[in-house]
Amino acid sequence: MTKFLLSIHVLAAIVAIGPITVAASMFPARARRALAGSGADGGFAVLRTLHRICRVYAAVGIAVPVFGFATAHSLGVLGDAWLITSIALTAAAAGVLGLLILPRQQRLLDSVPNSGPANLGSHGSGPARLAMYTGVFNVLWAVVTVLMIVRPGSTTGV
């Protein structure tokens, strides 16, 4: 049962977190282009699609910690420091996504159709700040991934 839970946990992470990472990383550059008025390449539609991918897969991503807790319980490692650290980093990543990335993407989306090159200054550092938050989100997930593989101090041998 442990191997099944671990497989589902890893698959959920790949299927859910991977698309968020890619779509969220693409969003700021596309937003910059759209705000600069070069939306001729379907920039607005692409932005909406990238934001939708982030929102939908964020909801699907709930499965990752659910199966992670089930796997940890099955392995008997719920009290291990590497797992507690991973849980804290996962919660931080979820917070960055839900509180910083998704709302800022929505704000930029709401402002893009009404913007042109003349209004670019009114958005300040929106895309740049969004890119920074996305980078933080990506680094948090990278650290969690490394902790899940290395498991410092673990004696489970799985």
N, C-alpha and C positions, 0 to 999 in steps of 0.2 A: 504494500500500500504506500510506503514511503516513496518508492521510486515513481509510482504513478503521480502522487501529489507533487513531487519535485518536478516531474516532467510538465505537468499542467502549470505549475508556478513559472517555470522558465518560458514555456510557450506563451503564457499570458503576458509576461514581461516583454518578450520580443514583439508580439502582435500588437500590444497596446502602447507600450512606451516608445518603441521604435518610431512609429508614425508621428507621435507627438513631437519627438525630438527633431525629426526632419522637418515637419511642417512649421513648427515654431521657429526653427532656425532660418527657414526661407522667408518667413513673414516680414521681418524688418527691412530687408533689402527690397522686397517687392513693394512695401509701403513707401519707402523712400522714392522709388521710381514713380509710383502712382501719385504721390504728393507733388512731385516735380512736374507733373503733367504729361509724363510719357506713358499714359495708360492705354496707348493704341494697341498694345500686345495683349489686351484682355486683362490688364492688371487688376481691375476692380473685381472681376469674376474670380481671378486666381486668389486674391486676398480673402474673399468670402469662402472659397473652398478650403484654403489653408486654415482659416479660423474654425470652420465646421469640423475639419479633421481633428484639430486640437480639442474641441469641445466633446465630440463624440467619443474619441479614444480616451479622453480623461474619464468619462463615465465607465467605459469598458475597463480602464485601468484599475478600478476598484478590485477587480479579481486578483490582481497581483499580490497585494498584502493579505487578502483573504486566504489564498492558497499558500502564501508564505507562512502565515501563522499555523495553518494546518500541517504544513511540512515541518516547521520547527517543533511543533508539539509532538509529531510522530518521531522526530529524531531525538527529542528530549533535550533540546538546546535553548529553550525559551529564556533561560537566565544567563546565557553566555554574553559576554561583553560585546563581541563582534555583531551579534544579532541585535542587541539593544541599540548599539550605535547605528546599525542599518535601519532599524525601525525609526529612530529619531531623524536620520537623514531622509528617509522616505517621506515622513511627515513634513519635513522642511520642503522637500521637492513638491509635494502636493500643495503646500501653502503658497510657494512661489508661483506655481501654475494657476491655482484658483484665485489667488488674491492679487497677483501682479501681472502675469502674462495675459490671461484670458480677458480681464477687464480692459487692459490697455489695447489689446488687439481690437476689441469691440469699439473702444473710443476712436481709434484710428480709422476703423471701418466706417463709423458714423460720420467722420469728418471728411473722408476721401472724396465722395461724390460732389461735395460742396466746395472743394478746394481746387486750386490751380496753382500755377507757379507763383502768382502774386500773393497767395495766402500761405505759402510754405513757411514763412517766418512765424506764423501764429501757432505752429505745432511744436516749436522749440525743438527739444531733443527727444521727441516721442519715439521715433524709430530707433535712435541710438540707445536710449534707456531700455527700450523693449529688448533690443539685442543683448544688452548686458544681463537683464533678468533671465533671458533664455539661456545665455551662457552659464549662469549660476545653476539653473535647472539641469542643464546637461552635465555639468561637473558633479552635481549631487548624485545623479544617477550613475555616472561613471564610478564614483567612489563606492556606492552601494554595490555595484556589479563586482568590483574588485574584492570588497569585503565578502560577498557571497562565494566567490571562487577561492580566495585565500583562507578565509575563516581563521584568523590568528588565534592561536590557543585552543582551537577545537580538537577534540579527541574522537570525533565520530567516525572518521575514516571513510565517509561515504563519498 
